[in-house]
Amino acid sequence: MEDLFGDGLPFYDFLVSLDSYLDLFKRQTIEPLRSEWESIIKTRRRKPFESWNIRSSSNDHTNSNISSPSSENFNEPFNQNQHQNSDSRRRLNFNFKQSKTQTEIELREFAERELNELKLKLKLRRERIQRSWNDSKAVSLREKTSFFLGVQNVLVTALLIAFWPEYIPISYTLQAAYYLPLRVYTYRQQSYHYFLFDICYVINGLCLIFIWFLPSSTLLFEACYGLSHGPSAIAIATWRNSLVFHSVEKMTSLFIHIYPALVFTVIRHYYPHSSERYPALLELQSNLSLQRTLIICSTIYFIWQLLYYRYVIVARANKILDLGRPTSFTYMLNSKTGLISKLLRKVRPDRRVKCFMISQYFYTIFTMLPSLIWFYRSKTLSGVFLWLMFSVSVWNGASFYVEVFGRRFEKEMNGLKKELDQLNRETELSSASTNNNITINRSETLNSSSGENVKELIPSSNEEVDDGKSSCTSTITTELSKQD
């Protein structure tokens, strides 16, 4: 499991970014919603009074248009209507207060519900980050240990070469006893175990056999020297091995490819009285036979390639294809960069395996030639070669720290931004739907209540007006009859 904050996302920077996004969310979502709620409340407060003013003015206008010879006789029915209007006004005010209270309650509940949802999402986000932080403590400790041991290894190796070169083979053996079993375990867990059949692991095995079991074998020394300085060391550039101290995986890969060449350079040029410890050097003091060494290395390569083809490419073909297990061949074929990958994709599928094996053989021979011709004779050129391969690994490690960590940090921030944007959209949609529902419910309530009150205020529409007119007519008729 990856360390979330150890991979380029400091905890303090994450909190600052989270705080800025929360502030942006508040300004974009919470404050507009609050303004909208306040405007809705103000609108609801104004509507009943406006409708009441309109009805009152219409009633006044109606009263002013009715004239009679005797005002005292007309006052009684209109006083009754005014009394009814005052009662209706009180009922309307009471209904409006209830409606306003209900609206405020629903808006308050909506705000609390939205705020609780926001708090819940932020809580879940914080808990997920906390779990990742807690789960990564063991990984972080392992990476810190790897970083410490990696830096110490570089320093100790430099000191051993300068002052005690005879301890370099011992250092190589101790590190191989740690790194190689660890590589077998991790690759088996990650289903990368078919990489363990590559020739670089065979080279490390041959080197250990020569150092501790067959130090007098000239044939084995020539094979180890040529192969360790050839395909094994050049693989640092081919496979982009990186000096990344905190990664056990990358430090293991770098050790497997660079340390055999370092050990045999020390044995050849820096080891004091090397022929006493390794009698094979007595017969190889001046130079190596180029033809003989190439034949020995080619024989070892063909034996390894035949076994690899038989037990990996042929016998495990269906399993590799069905389960998607990666191998060196499939990795090179699917790689988007590299000359070998581009050439393999241009070959017909049924001939790719053979072309890959042939090209790998020529690659092995070509990379061994400089070591057999120049490095074995010259201490300076051999040291420059090791320095160059180490520099390539340092450059790859610098690229990893700057580019990979930068992309991981950017990816994490983009993910956080997407989550906050999604949260904003969900809040806007829910607020819009809730406001619509509240508006519809309130308008229905107000319409129903105002309709009832209008019937009360404008005396039962046509019926009460007709009653008023008939009473007025009867009063006028009575007065005229008295005068007659």
matplotlib code that plots the C-alpha trace (Angstrom):
import matplotlib.pyplot as plt

x = [0.0, 1.3, 2.0, -0.5, 1.5, 5.0, 4.4, 4.5, 1.4, 2.5, -0.2, 0.0, -0.3, -3.3, -5.0, -4.4, -5.8, -8.8, -9.5, -9.3, -11.7, -14.1, -14.0, -14.6, -17.6, -19.0, -18.8, -20.2, -23.0, -23.9, -24.0, -26.1, -28.5, -28.9, -29.5, -32.1, -33.9, -34.0, -35.5, -38.1, -39.1, -39.4, -41.5, -43.8, -44.2, -45.1, -47.7, -50.6, -50.3, -50.3, -53.3, -55.1, -54.3, -55.8, -58.9, -59.2, -58.9, -61.5, -63.9, -63.4, -64.0, -67.2, -68.4, -67.7, -69.7, -72.9, -74.8, -78.1, -80.5, -80.2, -76.7, -77.9, -80.0, -77.1, -74.6, -76.0, -75.4, -72.0, -71.0, -71.9, -69.7, -66.9, -67.2, -67.0, -64.0, -62.1, -62.7, -61.5, -58.4, -57.6, -58.0, -55.9, -53.1, -53.3, -53.1, -50.2, -48.3, -48.8, -47.7, -44.6, -43.7, -44.1, -42.0, -39.2, -39.3, -39.0, -36.2, -34.4, -34.8, -33.5, -30.5, -29.8, -30.2, -27.8, -25.3, -25.5, -24.9, -21.9, -20.5, -21.1, -19.2, -16.3, -16.3, -16.2, -13.4, -11.4, -11.9, -10.7, -7.6, -7.0, -7.3, -4.8, -2.5, -2.7, -2.4, 0.6, 2.6, 4.1, 4.9, 6.4, 8.7, 9.8, 10.6, 12.5, 14.5, 15.2, 16.2, 18.6, 20.2, 20.4, 22.4, 24.6, 25.2, 26.5, 28.8, 30.1, 30.7, 32.8, 34.8, 35.3, 36.6, 39.0, 40.3, 39.3, 38.5, 39.0, 35.7, 33.7, 32.8, 31.7, 29.5, 28.1, 27.2, 25.5, 23.4, 22.5, 21.4, 18.9, 17.9, 17.5, 15.1, 13.2, 12.9, 11.6, 9.0, 7.8, 7.7, 5.8, 3.2, 2.9, 2.7, 5.9, 7.8, 8.5, 11.0, 13.1, 14.1, 15.9, 19.6, 20.6, 19.6, 21.6, 24.6, 24.3, 24.2, 27.3, 29.2, 28.4, 29.5, 32.8, 33.5, 32.8, 33.0, 35.1, 37.6, 40.2, 37.9, 39.2, 36.2, 33.7, 35.7, 35.7, 31.9, 31.2, 33.4, 32.0, 28.3, 28.4, 29.9, 27.8, 24.0, 23.7, 25.3, 23.9, 20.4, 20.6, 20.1, 17.9, 15.4, 15.7, 17.0, 16.7, 18.6, 15.5, 16.6, 13.1, 12.0, 13.2, 12.0, 14.1, 17.2, 17.0, 16.9, 19.9, 21.8, 21.2, 22.5, 25.4, 27.0, 28.3, 30.2, 31.5, 32.7, 34.6, 36.1, 37.4, 38.7, 40.5, 41.9, 41.7, 41.8, 45.3, 47.0, 43.9, 45.6, 46.1, 42.4, 41.2, 43.8, 42.0, 43.6, 47.1, 46.4, 44.5, 46.9, 47.5, 44.3, 41.3, 41.1, 38.2, 37.3, 37.4, 35.4, 32.8, 32.4, 32.1, 29.5, 27.6, 27.4, 26.0, 23.6, 22.3, 21.8, 19.8, 17.8, 16.9, 15.7, 13.8, 12.1, 11.2, 9.8, 8.5, 7.6, 6.3, 5.2, 3.7, 2.3, -1.4, -1.1, 0.7, -1.9, -4.9, -3.8, -1.9, 1.4, 4.1, 7.5, 10.5, 9.2, 5.6, 7.1, 9.3, 6.5, 4.0, 6.4, 5.7, 9.3, 12.6, 14.1, 13.6, 9.9, 9.3, 11.1, 9.2, 5.9, 6.8, 7.5, 4.8, 3.3, 4.4, 8.0, 8.3, 9.6, 12.4, 13.3, 13.3, 15.7, 18.1, 18.1, 18.8, 21.8, 23.3, 22.6, 24.4, 27.5, 27.6, 27.4, 30.3, 32.8, 33.9, 34.6, 36.6, 38.6, 39.2, 37.8, 39.8, 43.0, 42.4, 41.5, 40.6, 38.2, 36.6, 36.0, 34.6, 32.2, 30.9, 30.6, 28.7, 26.2, 25.8, 25.1, 22.4, 20.7, 21.0, 19.5, 16.6, 16.1, 16.0, 13.4, 11.3, 11.3, 10.5, 8.1, 6.4, 5.8, 4.7, 2.2, 0.9, 0.4, -1.4, -3.6, -4.5, -5.4, -7.4, -9.3, -10.1, -11.2, -13.6, -15.1, -15.7, -17.2, -19.5, -20.5, -21.3, -23.4, -25.4, -26.0, -27.2, -29.6, -31.0, -31.4, -33.2, -35.6, -36.3, -36.9, -39.3, -41.3, -41.5, -42.6, -45.4, -46.6, -46.6, -48.4, -51.0, -51.5, -51.7, -54.0, -56.4, -56.3, -56.5, -59.4, -61.4, -60.6, -61.6, -65.0, -65.3, -64.0, -66.0, -69.3, -69.8, -69.2, -72.6, -75.0, -74.1, -73.9, -77.4, -78.6, -77.1, -78.7, -82.1, -81.9, -81.0, -83.8, -86.4, -85.2, -85.5, -89.0, -90.1, -88.8, -90.5, -93.8, -93.6, -93.0, -96.0]
y = [0.0, 3.4, 6.1, 8.9, 11.7, 10.2, 10.1, 13.9, 15.1, 16.7, 16.7, 20.4, 21.3, 19.0, 20.7, 24.1, 23.0, 21.4, 24.6, 26.7, 24.5, 24.5, 28.3, 28.4, 26.0, 28.2, 31.4, 29.7, 27.6, 28.4, 32.2, 32.3, 29.9, 32.0, 35.1, 33.2, 32.0, 35.5, 36.9, 34.1, 35.0, 38.7, 37.9, 35.7, 38.6, 41.2, 39.2, 39.0, 42.7, 43.7, 41.6, 43.1, 46.7, 45.9, 44.5, 47.4, 50.0, 48.2, 48.2, 51.9, 52.6, 50.7, 52.4, 55.9, 55.2, 54.3, 57.5, 57.8, 60.6, 59.6, 58.5, 57.2, 54.6, 53.3, 53.1, 50.1, 47.4, 48.8, 48.9, 45.2, 44.6, 46.5, 44.5, 41.3, 42.7, 43.4, 39.8, 38.5, 40.7, 39.2, 35.7, 36.5, 37.9, 34.9, 32.5, 34.5, 34.3, 30.6, 30.3, 32.4, 30.4, 27.1, 28.5, 29.6, 26.2, 24.3, 26.6, 26.1, 22.3, 22.4, 24.4, 22.1, 19.0, 20.4, 21.3, 17.9, 16.2, 18.4, 17.6, 13.9, 13.9, 15.8, 13.4, 10.4, 12.0, 12.7, 9.2, 7.8, 9.9, 8.9, 5.2, 5.7, 7.6, 4.9, 2.0, 3.6, 3.9, 0.4, 1.2, 4.5, 2.8, 0.3, 3.1, 5.1, 2.0, 1.5, 5.1, 4.9, 1.6, 2.8, 5.9, 4.0, 1.4, 3.9, 5.4, 2.1, 0.8, 3.9, 3.5, -0.2, 0.4, 3.1, 1.4, -2.2, -3.5, -7.1, -6.8, -6.0, -9.6, -10.1, -7.0, -8.3, -11.7, -10.2, -7.9, -10.7, -12.8, -10.0, -8.7, -11.8, -13.7, -10.5, -10.1, -13.7, -13.1, -9.7, -10.9, -14.0, -11.9, -9.5, -12.3, -11.0, -14.3, -15.0, -12.1, -14.2, -16.4, -13.5, -13.8, -11.2, -13.5, -16.3, -13.9, -13.2, -16.9, -17.5, -14.7, -16.1, -19.6, -18.3, -16.2, -18.9, -22.3, -22.1, -19.3, -21.1, -21.6, -19.4, -20.4, -19.2, -16.0, -15.0, -15.7, -13.7, -10.8, -10.6, -11.0, -8.7, -5.9, -6.6, -7.2, -7.0, -3.5, -2.0, -3.1, -0.1, 2.1, -0.3, -1.0, 2.4, 1.3, 4.2, 5.1, 5.7, 5.2, 4.9, 2.1, -1.4, -2.6, -0.1, -0.5, -4.3, -3.9, -1.6, -3.9, -6.9, -5.1, -2.9, -4.9, -7.9, -5.5, -3.6, -6.8, -8.1, -4.7, -4.6, -8.2, -7.4, -3.9, -3.1, -6.3, -6.6, -9.9, -11.1, -14.1, -15.6, -15.4, -16.1, -18.4, -18.1, -14.7, -16.3, -17.4, -14.2, -11.4, -9.5, -9.8, -12.0, -14.0, -12.3, -15.3, -17.7, -15.5, -14.9, -18.6, -19.2, -16.5, -17.5, -21.1, -20.0, -17.7, -20.4, -22.9, -20.3, -19.2, -22.8, -23.5, -20.2, -20.9, -24.4, -23.8, -20.2, -19.3, -22.7, -24.7, -21.6, -19.9, -20.6, -19.7, -16.5, -15.5, -16.4, -14.9, -12.0, -12.8, -10.4, -11.6, -9.8, -10.6, -9.2, -6.2, -5.3, -5.9, -3.7, -1.0, 2.3, 3.4, 1.8, 0.7, -3.0, -2.5, -0.6, -3.2, -6.1, -4.5, -4.4, -8.1, -10.7, -12.1, -15.7, -14.6, -12.2, -14.7, -15.9, -12.3, -11.3, -14.1, -13.4, -9.7, -10.4, -12.5, -9.8, -7.3, -9.5, -9.9, -6.2, -5.0, -7.4, -6.2, -3.0, -4.8, -7.6, -5.2, -2.2, -2.5, -5.6, -3.9, -0.4, 0.4, 4.0, 2.9, 0.3, 2.9, 5.4, 2.8, 2.1, 5.8, 6.3, 3.5, 4.8, 8.3, 6.9, 5.4, 8.7, 10.6, 8.1, 8.4, 12.2, 12.0, 9.6, 12.0, 15.1, 13.8, 10.8, 12.6, 15.7, 13.8, 12.0, 15.3, 16.8, 13.7, 13.8, 17.5, 17.0, 14.2, 16.4, 19.2, 16.8, 15.6, 19.2, 20.1, 17.1, 18.1, 21.6, 20.3, 18.0, 20.8, 23.1, 20.5, 19.6, 23.3, 24.1, 21.2, 22.0, 25.7, 24.7, 22.4, 25.0, 27.7, 25.4, 24.4, 28.0, 29.3, 26.6, 27.4, 31.2, 30.8, 28.6, 30.9, 34.1, 32.7, 32.0, 35.4, 37.2, 35.5, 36.8, 40.3, 40.9, 39.8, 36.4, 37.8, 38.2, 37.0, 39.4, 42.3, 41.6, 41.4, 44.8, 46.3, 44.9, 46.2, 49.7, 49.6, 48.7, 51.5, 54.0, 52.8, 53.1, 56.7, 57.8, 56.3, 58.2, 61.5, 60.8]
z = [0.0, -0.9, 1.6, 0.7, 2.3, 1.8, -2.0, -2.4, -0.5, 2.8, 5.4, 6.0, 2.3, 2.1, 5.0, 3.4, 0.1, 1.8, 3.8, 0.6, -1.2, 1.7, 1.8, -2.0, -1.5, 1.2, -0.9, -4.0, -2.4, 1.2, 0.9, -2.3, -0.7, 2.4, 0.2, -1.8, 1.4, 2.8, -0.5, -0.5, 3.1, 2.2, -0.9, 1.2, 3.7, 1.0, -1.0, 1.5, 2.4, -1.3, -2.0, 1.0, -0.1, -3.5, -2.0, 0.5, -2.3, -4.3, -1.4, -0.7, -4.4, -4.2, -1.1, -2.6, -5.7, -3.8, -3.0, -1.3, -0.3, 3.3, 4.5, 7.9, 6.3, 4.2, 7.1, 8.7, 6.0, 5.2, 8.9, 9.0, 6.0, 7.6, 10.7, 8.6, 6.7, 10.0, 11.1, 7.7, 7.9, 11.3, 10.0, 7.0, 9.1, 11.3, 8.3, 6.9, 10.2, 10.2, 6.6, 7.2, 10.3, 8.4, 5.5, 7.9, 9.6, 6.3, 5.1, 8.4, 8.1, 4.6, 5.6, 8.5, 6.2, 3.6, 6.3, 7.9, 4.5, 4.0, 7.4, 6.8, 3.5, 5.0, 8.0, 5.6, 3.7, 6.8, 8.1, 4.8, 4.9, 8.5, 7.6, 4.8, 7.1, 9.8, 7.4, 5.7, 9.0, 8.5, 4.8, 5.8, 8.4, 5.8, 3.3, 5.9, 6.7, 3.0, 2.6, 5.5, 4.5, 0.8, 1.7, 4.2, 1.5, -1.0, 1.7, 3.0, -0.5, -1.4, 1.9, 1.2, -2.3, -1.0, 2.1, 2.3, -1.2, -0.1, 1.8, -1.3, -2.2, 1.4, 1.2, -2.1, -0.6, 2.5, 0.4, -2.0, 0.9, 1.7, -1.6, -3.7, -1.3, -0.9, -4.7, -5.0, -2.3, -3.6, -7.2, -6.3, -4.4, -7.3, -10.0, -11.5, -10.9, -14.5, -14.4, -12.0, -15.0, -16.7, -17.3, -14.8, -11.9, -13.6, -13.7, -10.0, -9.2, -11.3, -9.5, -6.1, -7.2, -8.4, -5.3, -2.7, -4.5, -7.7, -7.3, -9.5, -12.5, -15.3, -17.5, -14.8, -14.2, -17.9, -18.1, -14.9, -16.0, -19.5, -18.6, -15.5, -17.5, -20.5, -20.4, -16.6, -16.2, -19.5, -18.3, -15.9, -18.9, -20.9, -18.1, -16.5, -13.1, -10.6, -7.4, -5.3, -1.7, -0.2, -2.6, -1.7, -5.1, -7.0, -4.8, -5.3, -9.1, -9.0, -6.8, -9.1, -12.1, -10.9, -8.1, -10.1, -12.3, -9.3, -7.6, -10.6, -11.3, -7.7, -8.0, -11.3, -10.5, -6.7, -4.8, -3.1, -3.9, -5.8, -7.3, -3.9, -3.1, -6.6, -8.4, -11.7, -12.1, -12.3, -15.9, -16.8, -15.7, -18.9, -20.9, -21.8, -25.0, -26.9, -28.9, -26.0, -23.7, -26.4, -26.9, -23.2, -22.7, -25.9, -24.6, -21.3, -23.1, -25.4, -22.5, -20.6, -23.7, -24.5, -21.0, -20.9, -24.2, -23.2, -19.7, -19.9, -23.5, -24.6, -21.4, -19.7, -22.8, -22.0, -18.4, -19.1, -21.7, -19.6, -16.4, -17.9, -16.3, -17.5, -18.8, -20.3, -23.8, -23.2, -21.4, -24.3, -26.7, -24.9, -24.1, -26.0, -25.9, -26.9, -30.2, -29.5, -28.8, -32.0, -34.1, -32.5, -33.3, -37.0, -37.1, -37.8, -34.5, -35.3, -35.7, -32.8, -30.2, -32.5, -33.5, -29.8, -28.8, -31.8, -31.1, -27.4, -28.2, -30.4, -27.7, -25.2, -27.5, -28.4, -24.8, -23.7, -26.3, -24.5, -21.3, -23.0, -25.1, -22.9, -19.3, -18.4, -19.3, -18.0, -14.4, -15.4, -18.2, -15.9, -13.2, -15.7, -16.9, -13.4, -12.7, -15.9, -15.1, -11.6, -13.0, -15.2, -12.2, -10.3, -13.2, -13.4, -9.7, -9.9, -12.7, -10.5, -7.6, -9.6, -12.2, -10.5, -7.2, -9.0, -11.0, -7.9, -6.1, -9.0, -9.4, -5.7, -5.9, -9.1, -7.3, -4.4, -6.7, -8.5, -5.2, -4.2, -7.6, -7.4, -3.9, -5.2, -8.0, -5.8, -3.3, -6.0, -7.5, -4.1, -3.1, -6.4, -6.1, -2.4, -3.2, -6.0, -3.7, -1.0, -3.4, -4.8, -1.4, -0.1, -3.2, -2.9, 0.8, 0.2, -2.8, -0.8, 2.2, 0.2, -1.8, 1.3, 2.7, -0.6, -0.4, 3.2, 2.4, -0.8, 0.6, -0.9, -4.3, -6.2, -3.5, -0.8, -3.2, -4.5, -0.9, -0.3, -3.4, -2.5, 1.0, -0.3, -2.8, -0.2, 2.1, -0.7, -1.6, 2.0, 2.3, -0.9, 0.2, 3.4, 1.6, -0.7]

ax = plt.figure().add_subplot(projection="3d")
ax.plot(x, y, z, "-o")
ax.set_aspect("equal")
plt.show()
